[in-house]
Amino acid sequence: MTIVPGEANEGVPGAGRLGIGRTYHWRASAERVDMAMAQPAPVPLDLPTAPQAVTIDLLRTAIIVVDMQNDFCAAGGWVDHLGADFTPDRAPIAPLQRLLPPLRAAGVPVIWVNWGNRPDLANMPPNQIHLYKPTGTGIGLSDPLPGHGAKVLEKDSWAAAVVDELAPEPADIRVDKYRISGFWDTPLDSILRNLGTRTVLFAGVNTDQCVLHSLTDANFLGYGCILVEDCCATTSPAFCTEATVWNVKKCFGFVTGSEAILEALAGRAA
């Protein structure tokens, strides 16, 4: 995670620093614990979004990329095994390849939220297992895929790994999820709060499922939410995306595109 120039450099990890946040942490010594960190000035970025334009603070913004993993987006993954067309879920790869490096350079944390179950499925109730094995037979959660044996959506399995084209950087943050929402029973909210995040950009798959419900939970928790439309995709019918975008603009946040963010970042750099 890059620290942007200016007052935020006070937050560079080092001796006596407690916490990962760029906008909030403590300083400790043998004699004193300082909880009164001076707040760094905002780093504003104007974005053209719908239904209104917004100004975000790059120091207090993160991007969450949901489920860009082999089971959903790659040949030989679970969706491919089911005989469905997984290629629509690959649409975000190219725009994310262009967007993530400038965001990292601007100090915006990249958080990968991937479905990654425990091997024993001990925290998965029957209704969630049914979602992936509706008839009780076939290949479902943690079952090995034919051919290469990768276990469906299991943590540390090839099936649950981020696609090769979007390999996370070492400083990126990874969070395993176990439901449609990335916030349910995960440390995602705690991580965002410890980072000092107030605005979240959302990307990934599927637009109308895991992306939407992670975004709505973020909205309910008080975060400003921006859906990066071309960095999201779904294998659902087109009307599902239309309804999602409409509902985000109506109820849950704002919608923009990756090119608008890139242009705003380039303009700020200039």
PyMOL commands that set and color helices and strands:
alter all, ss='L'
color gray80, all
select helices_A, chain A and resi 7-11+58-60+70-73+78-81+87-90+93-105+126-132+158-160+164-166+188-195+207-220+238-252+258-269
alter helices_A, ss='H'
color red, helices_A
select strands_A, chain A and resi 17-18+26-28+33-34+44-47+54-57+61-66+110-115+173-177+199-205+224-233+254-256
alter strands_A, ss='S'
color yellow, strands_A
deselect
rebuild
show_as cartoon
